[in-house]
Every structure is written in C-alpha cells, then in structure tokens.
Amino acid sequence: MMWVICASLSFPFSIEIQNEWILLSLPLLFILVYILAPVQHRNKPLSKRILIRNRKLARVLDIVESILIILLVNEFKEIACTLWIVKLEIIISMIIGKGVNRYATGN
C-alpha cells in the first residue's frame, strides 16, 4: 500500500519540493532513525545481539540512502524525491510501531 502512495505522490511533490528542503531534512531524518531503530514487537522480542546488529544495519543503510539522495537530488530530482518520500514513510511507520509497542507493553 505504501508503494502506491509513494508512486502517486512522488511526481507532484518532486515539482513542488525544493532541493534545499530535501537536503536540510536529511540530518533530522537520520537522527530519527538513529533514535528509533530497530522497532521491536511484543510478540517477537529481539535478543541483545540481534538488537545491536539491527541497529547498526539500520544506521548504515540510512547513511547509504542519504548519500544516494544527495548525489541524485540535482540531476535526477524525481528519483531523489521518491527516495525521500520512502524514507519519510519508513520513519512514520517506525514512530507508529514504537507507539504501538509502548502502548501494548504499558511503558
């Protein structure tokens, strides 16, 4: 479902969103991923080792995606905007997942 939203919104947003907004929001999005990753579920708790591995992997992949967006934003704005929208959707899903997990566990 989210890829449909991304595909339908990426082109109109790529025309309206300025390159500066995309570039300025990347550090904030990285901080959110740094804080929120990984999202656990109460039915599938992660061991300490897996938790640390997933946290490192999420941070490395976020850095790679941010570098890719930075490289593409001037020449291929539609692709960079689509990647940026996907990144926003992932972070929104992480925020919802953290909220659901805290509500379910009572923390």
ChimeraX commands (.cxc) that place a marker at each C-alpha (Angstrom):
marker #1 position 0.00,0.00,0.00 radius 0.5
marker #1 position 2.77,2.44,0.84 radius 0.5
marker #1 position 4.44,1.99,-2.54 radius 0.5
marker #1 position 1.17,3.08,-4.20 radius 0.5
marker #1 position 1.22,6.25,-2.12 radius 0.5
marker #1 position 4.85,6.79,-2.98 radius 0.5
marker #1 position 4.32,6.25,-6.70 radius 0.5
marker #1 position 1.28,8.51,-6.87 radius 0.5
marker #1 position 2.79,11.33,-4.80 radius 0.5
marker #1 position 6.41,11.37,-5.92 radius 0.5
marker #1 position 5.99,13.27,-9.19 radius 0.5
marker #1 position 3.75,16.14,-7.94 radius 0.5
marker #1 position 5.94,16.56,-4.85 radius 0.5
marker #1 position 9.14,16.49,-6.87 radius 0.5
marker #1 position 7.94,19.54,-8.76 radius 0.5
marker #1 position 6.98,21.46,-5.62 radius 0.5
marker #1 position 9.67,20.43,-3.13 radius 0.5
marker #1 position 12.86,22.42,-3.38 radius 0.5
marker #1 position 16.24,20.70,-3.28 radius 0.5
marker #1 position 17.16,22.64,-0.15 radius 0.5
marker #1 position 14.22,21.19,1.80 radius 0.5
marker #1 position 15.24,17.67,0.92 radius 0.5
marker #1 position 18.87,18.29,1.82 radius 0.5
marker #1 position 18.06,20.14,5.05 radius 0.5
marker #1 position 15.67,17.44,6.25 radius 0.5
marker #1 position 18.16,14.56,5.83 radius 0.5
marker #1 position 20.04,15.18,9.12 radius 0.5
marker #1 position 16.74,15.33,11.03 radius 0.5
marker #1 position 15.58,12.09,9.40 radius 0.5
marker #1 position 18.92,10.46,10.24 radius 0.5
marker #1 position 18.53,11.49,13.89 radius 0.5
marker #1 position 15.05,9.95,13.95 radius 0.5
marker #1 position 16.35,6.68,12.50 radius 0.5
marker #1 position 19.26,6.78,14.95 radius 0.5
marker #1 position 16.83,7.10,17.88 radius 0.5
marker #1 position 14.01,4.82,16.73 radius 0.5
marker #1 position 15.75,1.87,15.06 radius 0.5
marker #1 position 15.10,-1.01,15.47 radius 0.5
marker #1 position 11.40,-1.31,16.25 radius 0.5
marker #1 position 10.55,-4.40,18.29 radius 0.5
marker #1 position 7.22,-6.15,18.54 radius 0.5
marker #1 position 5.95,-7.61,21.78 radius 0.5
marker #1 position 5.26,-10.95,20.07 radius 0.5
marker #1 position 8.80,-11.14,18.71 radius 0.5
marker #1 position 11.33,-9.69,21.15 radius 0.5
marker #1 position 14.88,-9.33,19.88 radius 0.5
marker #1 position 17.90,-10.65,21.70 radius 0.5
marker #1 position 20.56,-8.13,22.70 radius 0.5
marker #1 position 22.91,-9.32,19.94 radius 0.5
marker #1 position 20.23,-9.10,17.22 radius 0.5
marker #1 position 19.10,-5.72,18.55 radius 0.5
marker #1 position 22.61,-4.28,18.27 radius 0.5
marker #1 position 23.14,-5.81,14.82 radius 0.5
marker #1 position 19.83,-4.43,13.51 radius 0.5
marker #1 position 20.58,-1.01,14.98 radius 0.5
marker #1 position 23.96,-0.84,13.22 radius 0.5
marker #1 position 22.48,-2.12,9.97 radius 0.5
marker #1 position 19.68,0.46,10.04 radius 0.5
marker #1 position 22.16,3.28,10.60 radius 0.5
marker #1 position 24.49,2.14,7.82 radius 0.5
marker #1 position 21.61,1.73,5.36 radius 0.5
marker #1 position 20.27,5.15,6.32 radius 0.5
marker #1 position 23.66,6.74,5.65 radius 0.5
marker #1 position 23.88,5.00,2.26 radius 0.5
marker #1 position 20.36,6.13,1.35 radius 0.5
marker #1 position 21.10,9.70,2.43 radius 0.5
marker #1 position 24.27,9.79,0.32 radius 0.5
marker #1 position 22.31,8.43,-2.64 radius 0.5
marker #1 position 19.66,11.14,-2.21 radius 0.5
marker #1 position 22.35,13.83,-2.00 radius 0.5
marker #1 position 24.00,12.56,-5.18 radius 0.5
marker #1 position 20.73,12.35,-7.11 radius 0.5
marker #1 position 18.94,15.49,-5.95 radius 0.5
marker #1 position 20.36,17.82,-8.62 radius 0.5
marker #1 position 20.39,15.59,-11.69 radius 0.5
marker #1 position 17.51,13.17,-11.02 radius 0.5
marker #1 position 15.17,15.09,-8.78 radius 0.5
marker #1 position 12.21,12.72,-9.25 radius 0.5
marker #1 position 14.24,9.71,-8.10 radius 0.5
marker #1 position 15.69,11.62,-5.15 radius 0.5
marker #1 position 12.25,12.85,-4.16 radius 0.5
marker #1 position 10.84,9.33,-4.36 radius 0.5
marker #1 position 13.62,8.01,-2.13 radius 0.5
marker #1 position 12.98,10.89,0.29 radius 0.5
marker #1 position 9.25,10.10,0.43 radius 0.5
marker #1 position 10.02,6.41,1.04 radius 0.5
marker #1 position 12.36,7.44,3.85 radius 0.5
marker #1 position 9.59,9.56,5.39 radius 0.5
marker #1 position 7.15,6.65,5.15 radius 0.5
marker #1 position 9.61,4.33,6.87 radius 0.5
marker #1 position 10.14,6.80,9.69 radius 0.5
marker #1 position 6.38,7.30,10.10 radius 0.5
marker #1 position 6.00,3.50,10.29 radius 0.5
marker #1 position 8.77,3.37,12.90 radius 0.5
marker #1 position 7.07,6.04,15.01 radius 0.5
marker #1 position 3.74,4.20,14.81 radius 0.5
marker #1 position 5.47,0.89,15.64 radius 0.5
marker #1 position 7.21,2.37,18.67 radius 0.5
marker #1 position 3.93,3.88,19.85 radius 0.5
marker #1 position 2.03,0.62,19.44 radius 0.5
marker #1 position 4.77,-1.30,21.24 radius 0.5
marker #1 position 4.80,1.16,24.16 radius 0.5
marker #1 position 1.01,1.07,24.38 radius 0.5
marker #1 position 0.96,-2.75,24.28 radius 0.5
marker #1 position 3.64,-3.16,26.92 radius 0.5
marker #1 position 2.36,-0.36,29.12 radius 0.5
marker #1 position 5.64,1.62,29.19 radius 0.5
marker link #1:1,2 radius 0.2
marker link #1:2,3 radius 0.2
marker link #1:3,4 radius 0.2
marker link #1:4,5 radius 0.2
marker link #1:5,6 radius 0.2
marker link #1:6,7 radius 0.2
marker link #1:7,8 radius 0.2
marker link #1:8,9 radius 0.2
marker link #1:9,10 radius 0.2
marker link #1:10,11 radius 0.2
marker link #1:11,12 radius 0.2
marker link #1:12,13 radius 0.2
marker link #1:13,14 radius 0.2
marker link #1:14,15 radius 0.2
marker link #1:15,16 radius 0.2
marker link #1:16,17 radius 0.2
marker link #1:17,18 radius 0.2
marker link #1:18,19 radius 0.2
marker link #1:19,20 radius 0.2
marker link #1:20,21 radius 0.2
marker link #1:21,22 radius 0.2
marker link #1:22,23 radius 0.2
marker link #1:23,24 radius 0.2
marker link #1:24,25 radius 0.2
marker link #1:25,26 radius 0.2
marker link #1:26,27 radius 0.2
marker link #1:27,28 radius 0.2
marker link #1:28,29 radius 0.2
marker link #1:29,30 radius 0.2
marker link #1:30,31 radius 0.2
marker link #1:31,32 radius 0.2
marker link #1:32,33 radius 0.2
marker link #1:33,34 radius 0.2
marker link #1:34,35 radius 0.2
marker link #1:35,36 radius 0.2
marker link #1:36,37 radius 0.2
marker link #1:37,38 radius 0.2
marker link #1:38,39 radius 0.2
marker link #1:39,40 radius 0.2
marker link #1:40,41 radius 0.2
marker link #1:41,42 radius 0.2
marker link #1:42,43 radius 0.2
marker link #1:43,44 radius 0.2
marker link #1:44,45 radius 0.2
marker link #1:45,46 radius 0.2
marker link #1:46,47 radius 0.2
marker link #1:47,48 radius 0.2
marker link #1:48,49 radius 0.2
marker link #1:49,50 radius 0.2
marker link #1:50,51 radius 0.2
marker link #1:51,52 radius 0.2
marker link #1:52,53 radius 0.2
marker link #1:53,54 radius 0.2
marker link #1:54,55 radius 0.2
marker link #1:55,56 radius 0.2
marker link #1:56,57 radius 0.2
marker link #1:57,58 radius 0.2
marker link #1:58,59 radius 0.2
marker link #1:59,60 radius 0.2
marker link #1:60,61 radius 0.2
marker link #1:61,62 radius 0.2
marker link #1:62,63 radius 0.2
marker link #1:63,64 radius 0.2
marker link #1:64,65 radius 0.2
marker link #1:65,66 radius 0.2
marker link #1:66,67 radius 0.2
marker link #1:67,68 radius 0.2
marker link #1:68,69 radius 0.2
marker link #1:69,70 radius 0.2
marker link #1:70,71 radius 0.2
marker link #1:71,72 radius 0.2
marker link #1:72,73 radius 0.2
marker link #1:73,74 radius 0.2
marker link #1:74,75 radius 0.2
marker link #1:75,76 radius 0.2
marker link #1:76,77 radius 0.2
marker link #1:77,78 radius 0.2
marker link #1:78,79 radius 0.2
marker link #1:79,80 radius 0.2
marker link #1:80,81 radius 0.2
marker link #1:81,82 radius 0.2
marker link #1:82,83 radius 0.2
marker link #1:83,84 radius 0.2
marker link #1:84,85 radius 0.2
marker link #1:85,86 radius 0.2
marker link #1:86,87 radius 0.2
marker link #1:87,88 radius 0.2
marker link #1:88,89 radius 0.2
marker link #1:89,90 radius 0.2
marker link #1:90,91 radius 0.2
marker link #1:91,92 radius 0.2
marker link #1:92,93 radius 0.2
marker link #1:93,94 radius 0.2
marker link #1:94,95 radius 0.2
marker link #1:95,96 radius 0.2
marker link #1:96,97 radius 0.2
marker link #1:97,98 radius 0.2
marker link #1:98,99 radius 0.2
marker link #1:99,100 radius 0.2
marker link #1:100,101 radius 0.2
marker link #1:101,102 radius 0.2
marker link #1:102,103 radius 0.2
marker link #1:103,104 radius 0.2
marker link #1:104,105 radius 0.2
marker link #1:105,106 radius 0.2
marker link #1:106,107 radius 0.2
view
